[in-house]
Every structure is written in structure tokens, then in C-alpha cells.
Amino acid sequence: MAGETLEFKTEVKELLNLMIHSLYSHKEIFLRELISNASDAIDKARYEALTNGEILERCGEWKIRISADKGAGTLKVSDNGIGMTHDEVIAELGTIAHSGTREFLEQMKQAQQKDRPGLIGQFGVGFYSSFMVADRVTVVTRKATETTKKAVRWESTADGSYTVGEVEKDRPGTDVTLHLKAEEKKYLDEWEIRDVVRKYSDYIEHPVVMDIEREKVDSADKAKRIKTIEEETLNSRKAIWLKEPSEIPAEEYNDFYKHLSHDFTDPAKVIHYRAEGTSEFTALLYLPQKAPYGIMYREYKIGPMLYVKRVQIMDHCEQLLPEYLRFVKGVVDSSDLPLNVSREILQANRHIEVIKKNVTKKVLDTLAEMKKSDYDTYVSFYGQFGRILKEGIHYDVARKEQIADLLLFSSTKTEAGKFTNLDDYVKAMPAGQEEIYYILGKPDENVLQSPYLEVFRKKGYEVLCLTDDIDDIIMIDLKEYKGKKVHSAAKGDIHLDTAAETDKGKFEKLMGRMKELLKEEVKDVRLSGRLTDSACCLVADEGELDPQMEKLLKSMGQEVPSRKRILEINPQHPVFEAMQAMADQGRDDAVKEYTGLLYNQALLLEGSKIKDPVAFARSVAKLMLEGAKRP
């Protein structure tokens, strides 16, 4: 075989090094991954065969074959699926084409051994798991769409390189041959193979077969026993979603979920139902317990598997679920869609839209029921997926109040580790409170002592503490809940302290001078209705982003237009009586210096940097010196 030797990409080298030199508690997942890849290859070929009958003639009956050769020490997994071309082999087996590869490898290194196998499956690098048990892997593959018998042979010992050459293969498909390490020869035993297939691949739709040697009584001579070899199917091939829910034990549901998701934990919730009417379909959906790796990446594949009359059409049908429910795993099997449906057709298909609406409602209703009847499980689930669920308020305007009912919040009145929700918040609002208030930050000492909360503490009003990076945008989009407007404690005008209004005329001239002095920094200077103890604070207008949110977006490289904010002053603070006296005495330099100090103080209180820390320190030192001179 004439061939070429190529270098693995750097990321693959690192991954293989992790595979080979780390001990895994679930090494058997290599077989699950190879069978899953073989099943995917057959699904692709079967899909192509819908419009190209020659593929079916060339491939024959769809089948995944496992062959164990104890003499040679090899285990082979073969399929008669779509196969690969020379370029596809290099792209698929020599490169990991994911933008999150670096983060994935770091997480692999840091993860506990028991968690690593789940990461392998979720990230789509299952083929490389073969090197956990093999010191050499050979792949022979022939493309099903080509008439020639020419095939590609790929081989590697995971030494940093691989060879690719040309061979012949009678049928389309792919053979993956593992030359097992001496200590891994147990995977050649029939019972071990059966156990792994039953555990991980029992629900694969295509038969996973193996030639089994048995001894039988010779029909011609009853005293003799003869050896026979018969092909046996190792998996049950049951379409679990088409069975009645009452017939399916929890263990069977859980096993199918693990097969679908490559997760090692049981799901938090199972949703299994059949819809009838304008669009008939069956859905078996799962809510996971833990967030899978990569779910926050743009490349994360969303949507359940789509089947049409038990024929798999695609692995991830993103048109079936909104993006804010991307954590949902499962299968949807429709009776109304054509078998040759394409992604383009799906985007404009009425049945798909009906299914999406139905499935979305079912998932949200299930979450609401879980929150009501299994609160502890829901709190755990929300800790994993709450941030993603919140996105629905931004993207799904029609359901935003239904989604808002599912949100959990810490607040200025909740105990550590406890939560409230918007419905309970509204029910507990005291007489006179007309709005729902929130602030960004954890309910720790920093937030609870924030000057923005002074008037709320005085009046006994609860303030929600929002801790996710997108919360400010989400609350701006929510606008109101059950007729109560949602209002940031750190934005807009707060009119809870009427005493401030009586001092407006008294300080009007002083505020005008302060505004003039700070015209490059703030858009206005006004009396505060939220401060009772602190001298001043900076606030954004209603509907604008919180300063912390602006910082986050800028750190992510997004352009955020700079907006001047408003300096609020507390007319009951003695510093303003002193400043008023300075103004009356014509001491404008003192008013100017105090104004600068107050503005910088407001910046520090909100966690922002001051522009000239040297000048600020000099002014503070000057004040300290003047104070020391007084008797």
C-alpha cells in the first residue's frame, strides 16, 4: 500500500496523550462511541438512498458488525454506511474542528476521572477513545456514493502521526480495527462485548451483529458435538418512544437517555407523550441533571433527534425547540412529514411549527409542575440551566411571563441558599409598594450595604439580587410582571422618599453649579429619592444598561455606546449644607474640589475606576489636614 504520513493537529496530539496516559473508570465507552459512529454513518447512507437507489444496492441490508479475533488480538467494528473519501478521512480523523477545543482540553485535564468519559462523548471526539484500549487503530473506508471499489486506509499508533493510503474494498462503509493492548484483551470476550452493547447501544436502530460460535449435538450422531457459527443480533433495537409509557420502567428510560446524550447520570425528568390532531407525532424528551460541556458555545448542537415513521432524518433538529430550551434531549417521531424532508423544507414547514409550539409548551408546563411538586429537584436543575432558561424572556416575547414564573432569585430577604420567585415576591409586597425592584450582585455584605438600597431598607421593601451576566438585559426585556413594573434599584428615578422633594429649591443653585462642573462626566445632577445615609451615587436612566453589564459586554469585545449617567445627591447629608455655605460665601474653588471628590466617591461606590487617582488622593489628604487643624 503506497501511502503518505501526516502529522496530527496539535489538539489531537494533546487529546490522544490524555486518552493514553490517563486512567478512566469507564474505558468500555470506546465501543459505544464506535457503534454510535457506525449507526450515524448508516443513517446518512439510508438518507442518501431515499433519492439514490443505487446506494441501497451497493450497501445491502443495514448492519453493524463486531468481529473479535483472539488470535490476532483485534476487535473490528464494521458498518455498510456512508463511508469517507480521502479528504474526509483527513478532516475527520486528523483534526478536531471545534472552536472550543482548547477549553475542552483544559476541562478534560481538570475533570475528575469519572467525569472524563462524559466529556468525550459530548464533544464528539469518541473515535479517539479507541486509543484507551488499543495501541494501533486501522480504518478502511469506502464512500457509498462512489461506484469504484477504491477505498482509503488510515492507521495510527497515536505517536503524533498517521498514515493514509489507497486500498480496495468490496462494499461501501467503514471498518475500524483495534489492535488491543495486552491488558485490554477482555474486550475480545463474547460476554464482555454483549454486556457493553446491552449497556450502551441496546437502542441503536440498526442491528449490531456478531458471529457466535456454539457447540451443538450432531443430528447424524447424537454422541457427537459439533461447532457451529451463527450470526446473532446483540441489541434489542426497540423504538422505546413508540411504546406505551406505562410499559417502560425507569431504568429503561434512563438507559436510553444515556445512549442519546452520552451522559452518565440519570435525567432529572422524562417527558413522554403522543400528540394527536392537526399534527400527529410522538415525543420522548429528557431534562438533564447537569449541564453538558459546551452548552454555552455557539456551535453547540441543539434540538431533539427527528424521525419520520421511525426513519432517522437528522441528529439535531434545531427547528423543533427554541434555543433557550437547548438543554432538552430526546426524540420526536412524526407521521406527517415526508421522508426526504430537508433542512430548508423544515424551516417553512407548517407541521414543524406546530410540533415546536406543542413541544415548547409541554417542556415549560413540565418545568412549572416540577417547580411546584418537586421543588428541591427543580432548584438543582435551575442551578444548572437557569441562565439558559432566562434567555427565553428576551427571545420569546409571547411566553415571557410564563418563563418569568420559572425563575428563582436570591433577595435582600432570603436566607443563604434559599430563593424566592416573582409570584411570591408580588404576593408579599407591602401596601404602598407599586413596583418590583432588583439590583445586580450577590446578596452578600457588599450588595446589602449598597447605597442604592438605603431607602428600600428603610421602607422594608424586598430587592431581588441578580447574579447572572445577562440579568440586566433580561429584566429590561421583561418590563413588568402581573401588572407590576420591574425597576432597577440602581437606575431611573426613585420616588420613595418625599422628603427629598422639599429640598429641591434650597439646593437648586448648588446643583446647577455641580452640573456645570461635571458637564463632561454626567448628564444631570438631581436630588435622590433612594439615599438616606450616603452623600451621593451615580445612576443610569431607566432602560439603559447597568454599568456592570456595560463592563461585561466590553470585556467580550462588543461595542457599547458610552452614555453619561446622573449624579444623585442626598439633600439630608451634612456635606451639602457645608457646600451650600461655601457657595453662599463665594468659595467656588472649594465647591469645585468637593464636587470632584463626590463624583469620584460615587464612582468607587459603584465599583468603577476613577480617572485621576493621584488628584483624588491629594484632595482627600488636604481635607484630612484641614480637619486636623480644627480645634
C-alpha positions as MATLAB code, in Angstrom:
seq = 'MAGETLEFKTEVKELLNLMIHSLYSHKEIFLRELISNASDAIDKARYEALTNGEILERCGEWKIRISADKGAGTLKVSDNGIGMTHDEVIAELGTIAHSGTREFLEQMKQAQQKDRPGLIGQFGVGFYSSFMVADRVTVVTRKATETTKKAVRWESTADGSYTVGEVEKDRPGTDVTLHLKAEEKKYLDEWEIRDVVRKYSDYIEHPVVMDIEREKVDSADKAKRIKTIEEETLNSRKAIWLKEPSEIPAEEYNDFYKHLSHDFTDPAKVIHYRAEGTSEFTALLYLPQKAPYGIMYREYKIGPMLYVKRVQIMDHCEQLLPEYLRFVKGVVDSSDLPLNVSREILQANRHIEVIKKNVTKKVLDTLAEMKKSDYDTYVSFYGQFGRILKEGIHYDVARKEQIADLLLFSSTKTEAGKFTNLDDYVKAMPAGQEEIYYILGKPDENVLQSPYLEVFRKKGYEVLCLTDDIDDIIMIDLKEYKGKKVHSAAKGDIHLDTAAETDKGKFEKLMGRMKELLKEEVKDVRLSGRLTDSACCLVADEGELDPQMEKLLKSMGQEVPSRKRILEINPQHPVFEAMQAMADQGRDDAVKEYTGLLYNQALLLEGSKIKDPVAFARSVAKLMLEGAKRP';
ca = [
       0.000    0.000    0.000;
       1.521    3.285   -1.130;
       0.616    5.996    1.301;
       1.600    9.232    2.976;
       2.439   10.031    6.570;
       0.807   13.104    8.077;
       1.044   14.877   11.425;
      -1.941   15.147   13.734;
      -3.065   18.653   14.570;
      -1.763   19.871   17.943;
      -5.155   19.484   19.631;
      -5.432   15.836   18.564;
      -1.947   15.112   19.921;
      -2.933   16.539   23.289;
      -6.205   14.623   23.291;
      -4.507   11.320   22.447;
      -1.962   11.928   25.169;
      -4.819   12.379   27.658;
      -6.510    9.223   26.387;
      -3.408    7.051   26.625;
      -1.849    8.287   29.833;
      -4.951    8.855   31.970;
      -6.805    6.082   33.730;
     -10.539    6.024   33.002;
     -13.140    4.283   35.094;
     -15.317    3.659   32.003;
     -12.924    2.529   29.279;
     -15.673    0.482   27.661;
     -17.202    3.656   26.234;
     -14.861    3.250   23.242;
     -17.210    0.570   21.901;
     -20.271    2.729   22.469;
     -18.627    5.532   20.502;
     -17.621    3.310   17.587;
     -21.111    1.769   17.368;
     -22.675    5.228   17.565;
     -20.428    6.461   14.732;
     -21.344    3.377   12.676;
     -25.050    3.994   13.279;
     -24.684    7.624   12.184;
     -22.899    6.509    9.023;
     -25.735    4.114    8.160;
     -28.339    6.802    8.828;
     -26.551    9.118    6.405;
     -26.374    6.411    3.754;
     -30.024    5.498    4.246;
     -30.981    9.145    3.896;
     -28.991    9.448    0.669;
     -30.606    6.237   -0.571;
     -34.022    7.901   -0.470;
     -33.047    9.795   -3.638;
     -30.311    7.462   -4.924;
     -31.436    3.839   -5.139;
     -28.006    2.620   -6.235;
     -26.652    3.250   -2.742;
     -29.036    0.668   -1.299;
     -27.951   -1.860   -3.944;
     -24.280   -1.278   -3.166;
     -24.641   -1.271    0.612;
     -27.172   -4.068    1.120;
     -29.003   -4.673    4.400;
     -28.074   -2.070    7.005;
     -25.942   -3.700    9.661;
     -23.180   -3.032   12.219;
     -20.840   -5.980   12.667;
     -18.455   -6.662   15.557;
     -15.660   -9.158   14.941;
     -13.312  -10.395   17.665;
     -10.103  -12.214   16.674;
      -8.416  -13.552   19.788;
      -5.501  -14.971   17.781;
      -4.639  -11.599   16.253;
      -5.756   -9.643   19.328;
      -8.017   -7.403   17.250;
     -11.554   -6.089   17.630;
     -13.256   -4.773   14.487;
     -16.407   -2.653   14.212;
     -17.774   -2.543   10.649;
     -20.688   -0.758    9.023;
     -22.079   -0.503    5.496;
     -22.871    3.181    5.852;
     -21.899    6.336    4.004;
     -18.114    5.912    4.262;
     -15.477    8.602    3.710;
     -13.309    9.962    0.940;
      -9.561   10.607    1.273;
     -10.109   14.274    2.177;
     -12.917   13.430    4.602;
     -10.697   10.919    6.400;
      -8.010   13.564    6.953;
     -10.603   16.138    8.054;
     -12.481   13.755   10.372;
      -9.629   11.699   11.858;
      -6.729   14.159   11.802;
      -8.410   17.288   13.140;
     -10.832   18.351   15.860;
     -12.849   21.078   14.161;
     -14.391   22.791   17.194;
     -13.846   26.376   18.258;
     -13.986   25.306   21.919;
     -11.230   22.688   21.583;
      -8.767   24.468   23.844;
     -11.350   24.945   26.603;
     -12.417   21.319   26.183;
      -8.868   20.020   26.623;
      -8.393   22.154   29.722;
     -11.622   20.809   31.190;
     -10.530   17.258   30.330;
      -7.299   17.813   32.250;
      -9.065   19.266   35.285;
     -12.058   16.910   35.358;
     -12.246   14.021   37.757;
     -11.647   10.632   36.129;
     -15.275    9.663   36.482;
     -16.377   12.766   34.531;
     -13.996   12.473   31.584;
     -15.871    9.807   29.597;
     -18.977   12.018   29.508;
     -16.904   14.881   28.142;
     -15.544   12.644   25.384;
     -18.999   11.743   24.094;
     -20.442   15.229   24.423;
     -17.635   16.854   22.494;
     -17.845   14.465   19.539;
     -14.335   13.015   19.759;
     -15.437    9.495   20.576;
     -13.337    7.848   17.855;
     -10.154    8.784   19.697;
     -11.342    6.921   22.786;
     -10.234    3.773   20.887;
      -6.667    4.569   21.948;
      -7.607    3.974   25.589;
      -7.631    0.241   24.807;
      -5.658   -0.048   21.549;
      -2.037    0.729   20.715;
      -2.818    0.754   16.977;
      -6.032    1.598   15.109;
      -6.703    0.905   11.436;
      -9.600    2.369    9.468;
     -10.602    1.185    5.984;
     -13.446    3.171    4.410;
     -15.181    3.429    1.047;
     -17.659    6.161    0.077;
     -21.160    4.839   -0.668;
     -21.866    7.462   -3.336;
     -18.946    6.296   -5.477;
     -19.086    3.296   -7.814;
     -15.370    2.460   -7.640;
     -14.018   -0.146   -5.216;
     -11.195    2.179   -4.266;
     -11.078    2.817   -0.535;
      -8.940    4.728    1.953;
      -6.788    3.090    4.613;
      -5.918    5.180    7.698;
      -3.692    3.946   10.502;
      -2.087    5.380   13.600;
      -0.279    4.267   16.739;
      -1.081    7.611   18.391;
       2.591    8.616   18.142;
       1.740   12.046   16.754;
       1.279   10.971   13.155;
      -0.901    8.780   10.934;
      -0.630    7.199    7.505;
      -3.184    7.399    4.701;
      -3.160    5.229    1.601;
      -5.318    3.623   -1.049;
      -6.731    0.052   -0.938;
      -9.714   -1.813   -2.357;
     -12.916   -2.671   -0.502;
     -15.776   -4.800   -1.856;
     -18.590   -2.877   -0.173;
     -19.128    0.710    0.921;
     -18.824    1.533    4.564;
     -16.149    1.659    7.251;
     -14.120   -0.956    9.145;
     -12.407    0.196   12.344;
      -9.889   -2.364   13.610;
      -8.435   -2.007   17.086;
      -5.167   -3.799   17.893;
      -5.840   -4.184   21.592;
      -3.260   -3.605   24.306;
      -2.254   -6.744   26.194;
      -4.091   -5.652   29.332;
      -7.319   -4.902   27.409;
      -7.878   -8.302   25.756;
     -11.020   -8.809   27.843;
     -12.881   -6.856   25.166;
     -12.464   -9.868   22.876;
     -14.675  -11.987   25.146;
     -18.209  -12.527   23.923;
     -19.845  -11.836   27.286;
     -17.911   -8.563   27.698;
     -18.957   -7.358   24.246;
     -22.572   -8.365   24.885;
     -22.561   -6.510   28.208;
     -21.196   -3.277   26.737;
     -23.624   -3.357   23.791;
     -26.584   -4.008   26.081;
     -25.487   -1.257   28.457;
     -24.818    1.484   25.926;
     -26.163    0.550   22.487;
     -29.263   -1.549   23.039;
     -31.490    1.106   21.434;
     -29.443    1.543   18.253;
     -32.000    1.104   15.483;
     -29.722   -0.936   13.231;
     -28.767   -4.499   14.198;
     -25.422   -4.849   15.953;
     -24.397   -8.369   14.972;
     -21.620  -10.774   15.844;
     -20.708  -14.277   14.699;
     -21.102  -16.560   17.730;
     -19.520  -19.983   17.992;
     -21.678  -22.638   19.635;
     -21.499  -26.381   20.221;
     -24.475  -28.433   19.093;
     -25.414  -32.084   19.100;
     -24.695  -33.692   15.726;
     -28.049  -34.603   14.198;
     -26.447  -37.630   12.494;
     -24.610  -38.848   15.582;
     -26.146  -37.899   18.904;
     -22.975  -38.800   20.755;
     -21.006  -36.158   18.905;
     -20.990  -32.406   19.366;
     -20.125  -30.115   16.500;
     -19.120  -26.448   16.455;
     -21.293  -24.028   14.505;
     -21.024  -20.319   13.840;
     -24.222  -18.302   13.740;
     -24.805  -14.574   13.391;
     -26.588  -13.127   16.417;
     -28.040   -9.675   16.956;
     -26.778   -8.237   20.237;
     -29.117   -5.244   20.632;
     -32.887   -5.214   21.140;
     -33.485   -2.421   18.548;
     -36.624   -1.321   20.371;
     -38.018    2.077   19.443;
     -38.677    2.973   23.054;
     -40.578    6.155   22.197;
     -43.261    4.170   20.366;
     -44.041    2.032   23.415;
     -46.683    2.940   25.966;
     -45.209    4.927   28.882;
     -46.862    2.555   31.349;
     -44.810   -0.323   29.870;
     -41.427    1.370   30.306;
     -39.600    1.079   33.643;
     -37.485    3.998   34.869;
     -34.275    2.080   34.217;
     -35.147    1.674   30.537;
     -35.916    5.382   30.192;
     -32.615    6.223   31.902;
     -30.582    3.846   29.733;
     -31.995    5.348   26.551;
     -31.210    8.852   27.809;
     -27.591    7.849   28.440;
     -27.407    6.382   24.952;
     -28.731    9.631   23.441;
     -26.770   12.131   25.493;
     -23.526   10.309   26.338;
     -24.291   11.310   29.913;
     -23.507    9.038   32.850;
     -26.135   10.461   35.188;
     -29.864    9.791   35.100;
     -32.089   12.557   33.711;
     -33.839   14.977   36.066;
     -37.161   14.445   34.268;
     -38.683   12.328   31.489;
     -41.362   13.750   29.156;
     -43.033   11.068   27.030;
     -46.290   11.715   25.194;
     -48.145   11.314   21.926;
     -49.814   14.291   20.242;
     -52.849   13.790   18.023;
     -54.883   16.211   15.977;
     -53.686   18.621   13.291;
     -50.180   17.171   13.579;
     -49.507   13.678   14.899;
     -46.177   12.916   16.499;
     -44.575   11.128   19.433;
     -42.029   12.828   21.673;
     -39.668   11.336   24.222;
     -37.774   14.202   25.830;
     -35.387   14.461   28.756;
     -34.388   17.256   31.122;
     -30.786   16.566   32.234;
     -29.464   16.896   35.752;
     -26.189   18.530   34.756;
     -25.247   20.976   32.027;
     -23.205   19.257   29.292;
     -19.852   20.644   28.284;
     -20.046   23.285   25.577;
     -23.717   24.225   26.010;
     -22.780   27.922   26.127;
     -20.847   27.742   22.859;
     -22.471   28.928   19.656;
     -21.519   25.643   17.932;
     -23.439   23.545   20.480;
     -25.914   21.391   18.563;
     -29.464   21.846   19.783;
     -32.756   20.093   19.190;
     -34.002   16.507   19.558;
     -33.416   13.753   17.010;
     -36.035   13.872   14.256;
     -37.565   10.642   12.982;
     -40.223   10.275   10.309;
     -42.112    6.995   10.607;
     -39.158    5.508   12.553;
     -36.603    6.608    9.947;
     -33.994    8.925   11.427;
     -33.812   12.163    9.416;
     -31.329   14.164   11.496;
     -29.448   14.013   14.803;
     -30.296   17.518   15.969;
     -33.375   19.250   14.594;
     -32.943   22.815   15.825;
     -36.302   23.828   14.314;
     -38.140   21.720   16.919;
     -37.153   23.719   20.008;
     -36.321   27.353   20.810;
     -32.684   28.000   21.656;
     -33.447   28.767   25.306;
     -34.523   25.121   25.713;
     -31.332   23.753   24.121;
     -30.660   21.597   27.177;
     -33.586   19.314   26.234;
     -32.533   15.947   24.770;
     -34.723   13.352   23.095;
     -36.566   12.077   20.040;
     -39.519   13.366   18.037;
     -41.114   10.942   15.557;
     -43.613   12.477   13.126;
     -46.154   10.769   10.880;
     -46.896   13.856    8.784;
     -43.506   14.805    7.351;
     -42.081   13.426    4.082;
     -39.109   11.070    4.358;
     -36.975   13.243    2.096;
     -37.513   16.383    4.158;
     -34.549   18.767    4.091;
     -33.416   21.500    6.495;
     -34.663   24.103    4.017;
     -38.109   22.486    3.860;
     -38.203   22.236    7.662;
     -37.789   25.985    8.072;
     -41.056   26.662    6.247;
     -42.999   23.520    7.165;
     -46.311   24.063    8.955;
     -46.131   20.720   10.774;
     -42.717   21.562   12.189;
     -44.037   24.849   13.545;
     -46.998   23.045   15.166;
     -44.647   20.462   16.720;
     -42.305   23.180   18.008;
     -45.176   25.082   19.616;
     -46.542   21.898   21.189;
     -43.173   20.638   22.461;
     -42.191   24.061   23.860;
     -45.450   24.296   25.799;
     -45.010   20.753   27.115;
     -41.476   21.431   28.367;
     -42.456   24.711   30.065;
     -45.516   23.074   31.658;
     -43.317   20.234   32.919;
     -40.857   22.705   34.452;
     -43.721   24.551   36.142;
     -45.043   21.281   37.574;
     -41.555   20.267   38.744;
     -41.146   23.628   40.479;
     -44.479   23.105   42.229;
     -44.322   19.428   43.194;
     -40.589   18.581   43.287;
     -39.027   21.844   44.394;
     -35.640   20.504   45.547;
     -35.070   18.770   42.198;
     -36.122   21.946   40.414;
     -33.701   24.102   42.436;
     -30.870   21.751   41.495;
     -31.956   21.783   37.833;
     -32.282   25.578   37.853;
     -28.772   25.923   39.221;
     -27.525   24.183   36.075;
     -29.840   25.656   33.444;
     -31.475   28.778   34.898;
     -29.214   31.156   32.999;
     -30.157   29.494   29.692;
     -33.866   29.436   30.521;
     -33.809   33.195   31.170;
     -32.859   33.801   27.542;
     -36.462   32.977   26.656;
     -37.640   36.291   28.127;
     -35.501   38.054   25.517;
     -36.262   35.765   22.566;
     -39.817   34.526   23.231;
     -41.921   37.603   23.928;
     -45.227   35.697   23.731;
     -44.197   33.381   26.597;
     -42.061   35.743   28.666;
     -44.412   35.851   31.670;
     -44.733   32.058   31.640;
     -40.938   31.811   31.619;
     -40.679   34.504   34.308;
     -42.792   32.257   36.573;
     -39.971   29.678   36.392;
     -37.184   31.979   37.540;
     -35.648   31.804   41.007;
     -33.953   34.697   42.812;
     -31.930   35.443   45.888;
     -33.021   38.671   47.529;
     -32.336   41.045   50.393;
     -34.775   38.983   52.466;
     -33.890   35.382   51.533;
     -31.621   33.256   53.683;
     -28.334   31.968   52.261;
     -29.037   29.172   49.775;
     -32.772   29.968   49.654;
     -34.747   31.548   46.837;
     -37.885   33.464   46.073;
     -39.789   33.888   42.815;
     -41.726   36.700   41.190;
     -45.144   35.355   42.183;
     -44.193   35.091   45.869;
     -42.464   38.479   45.699;
     -45.615   40.208   44.401;
     -47.822   38.480   46.982;
     -45.506   39.660   49.794;
     -45.313   43.305   48.623;
     -46.376   45.658   51.444;
     -49.106   48.236   50.958;
     -47.794   51.198   49.038;
     -45.173   49.290   47.039;
     -46.071   49.528   43.365;
     -43.009   48.105   41.603;
     -40.695   45.076   41.644;
     -37.140   46.121   42.491;
     -33.842   44.414   41.680;
     -30.104   45.034   41.884;
     -27.168   43.271   40.223;
     -24.945   41.335   42.602;
     -24.928   38.518   45.131;
     -26.844   39.040   48.399;
     -23.591   39.438   50.345;
     -22.344   42.251   52.530;
     -21.321   44.365   49.518;
     -24.794   44.404   47.982;
     -26.752   44.545   51.211;
     -24.794   47.649   52.293;
     -25.041   49.275   48.856;
     -26.156   52.936   48.983;
     -28.659   52.138   46.235;
     -30.646   50.086   48.747;
     -30.832   52.622   51.581;
     -34.411   53.779   51.052;
     -35.560   50.176   50.395;
     -34.098   49.050   53.720;
     -35.798   51.981   55.420;
     -39.191   51.066   53.973;
     -38.743   47.288   54.356;
     -39.039   46.630   50.607;
     -37.539   43.394   49.260;
     -34.999   43.767   46.430;
     -34.114   40.859   44.142;
     -30.377   40.178   43.803;
     -29.498   39.163   40.242;
     -26.246   37.277   39.742;
     -26.100   36.146   36.094;
     -24.267   38.172   33.482;
     -27.373   38.586   31.303;
     -29.798   39.529   34.099;
     -29.865   43.261   33.419;
     -30.874   42.729   29.784;
     -33.436   40.116   30.818;
     -35.130   42.450   33.311;
     -35.171   45.298   30.776;
     -36.947   42.927   28.353;
     -39.366   41.650   30.999;
     -40.546   45.228   31.746;
     -43.392   44.092   34.016;
     -44.877   41.058   35.724;
     -48.566   40.695   36.543;
     -49.091   44.404   36.058;
     -46.183   45.402   38.303;
     -43.339   47.242   36.591;
     -39.821   45.887   37.081;
     -37.420   48.590   38.248;
     -33.670   48.574   38.919;
     -32.703   49.942   42.324;
     -29.655   51.465   40.645;
     -31.344   53.014   37.595;
     -34.003   55.585   36.826;
     -35.662   57.930   39.285;
     -36.868   56.523   42.593;
     -39.674   58.406   44.337;
     -39.925   56.611   47.654;
     -38.614   59.407   49.906;
     -40.839   62.505   49.578;
     -38.589   64.495   51.925;
     -36.094   64.949   49.093;
     -38.589   66.936   47.007;
     -38.958   69.640   49.701;
     -35.224   70.421   49.462;
     -35.229   70.911   45.702;
     -35.458   74.704   45.775;
     -32.920   75.011   48.573;
     -30.137   73.302   46.597;
     -31.193   74.209   43.073;
     -28.394   76.759   42.524;
     -25.753   74.444   44.023;
     -26.882   71.545   41.833;
     -26.720   73.785   38.783;
     -23.079   74.646   39.572;
     -22.216   70.979   40.176;
     -23.789   70.033   36.851;
     -21.738   72.723   35.107;
     -18.527   71.486   36.744;
     -19.280   67.853   35.777;
     -20.728   68.521   32.323;
     -18.136   66.262   30.665;
     -18.907   63.390   33.061;
     -22.654   63.384   33.855;
     -25.839   64.337   32.054;
     -27.573   65.702   35.163;
     -27.321   66.336   38.883;
     -30.514   65.809   40.865;
     -31.832   65.110   44.342;
     -32.034   61.442   45.235;
     -35.090   59.564   46.385;
     -33.068   56.402   47.158;
     -30.313   57.694   49.501;
     -30.864   58.113   53.234;
     -27.293   57.856   54.602;
     -24.766   58.159   51.759;
     -23.914   61.506   50.201;
     -24.301   60.609   46.533;
     -24.462   57.893   43.881;
     -24.399   57.520   40.106;
     -27.449   56.100   38.331;
     -28.324   55.223   34.744;
     -31.576   56.214   33.085;
     -34.412   53.715   33.047;
     -33.955   51.273   30.158;
     -30.193   51.767   29.915;
     -27.658   49.080   30.802;
     -26.253   48.809   34.287;
     -22.560   49.867   34.440;
     -21.578   46.298   35.406;
     -23.372   44.979   32.328;
     -21.597   47.531   30.147;
     -18.237   46.374   31.508;
     -19.087   42.734   30.799;
     -20.120   43.427   27.204;
     -16.969   45.479   26.581;
     -14.817   42.683   28.005;
     -16.447   40.352   25.457;
     -15.374   42.680   22.651;
     -18.827   44.103   21.984;
     -19.283   47.762   21.170;
     -21.307   49.547   23.826;
     -22.091   53.232   23.255;
     -20.849   55.354   26.142;
     -23.677   57.114   27.983;
     -23.374   59.764   30.622;
     -25.110   58.959   33.858;
     -26.841   61.007   36.528;
     -25.287   62.099   39.830;
     -27.849   61.881   42.609;
     -27.189   63.766   45.847;
     -28.707   63.236   49.269;
     -30.063   66.618   50.458;
     -30.171   65.369   54.049;
     -26.423   64.750   54.141;
     -24.497   67.489   56.037;
     -21.888   67.799   53.286;
     -24.397   69.643   51.110;
     -25.199   72.127   53.862;
     -21.451   72.790   54.008;
     -21.216   73.107   50.213;
     -24.212   75.465   50.175;
     -22.414   77.660   52.721;
     -19.282   77.638   50.533;
     -21.351   78.727   47.531;
     -23.011   81.498   49.541;
     -19.544   82.719   50.656;
     -18.268   82.746   47.048;
     -15.755   79.932   47.686;
     -16.135   78.405   44.243;
     -12.756   76.628   44.368;
     -13.928   74.694   47.435;
     -17.246   73.845   45.733;
     -15.289   72.622   42.698;
     -12.977   70.430   44.809;
     -15.858   68.956   46.830;
     -17.808   68.266   43.629;
     -14.840   66.327   42.203;
     -14.473   64.358   45.426;
     -18.163   63.453   45.487;
     -18.131   62.305   41.858;
     -15.072   60.109   42.450;
     -16.677   58.741   45.614;
     -19.754   57.788   43.571;
     -17.517   56.012   41.035;
     -15.836   53.997   43.793;
     -19.176   53.064   45.374;
     -20.390   51.507   42.100;
     -17.082   49.674   41.594;
     -15.726   51.841   38.762;
     -12.242   53.293   38.405;
     -11.621   56.979   38.985;
      -9.884   58.863   36.187;
      -7.223   60.632   38.280;
      -6.453   58.701   41.476;
      -3.489   60.975   42.285;
      -5.657   64.104   42.310;
      -8.293   62.261   44.345;
      -5.723   61.172   46.933;
      -4.349   64.715   47.107;
      -7.819   66.169   47.760;
      -8.560   63.597   50.460;
      -5.221   64.328   52.158;
      -5.949   68.072   52.023;
      -9.338   67.559   53.696;
      -7.754   65.396   56.381;
      -5.181   68.092   57.084;
      -7.843   70.803   57.335;
      -9.849   68.628   59.681;
      -6.802   68.068   61.889;
      -6.243   71.846   62.232;
      -9.731   72.418   63.609;
      -9.999   72.560   67.426;
];
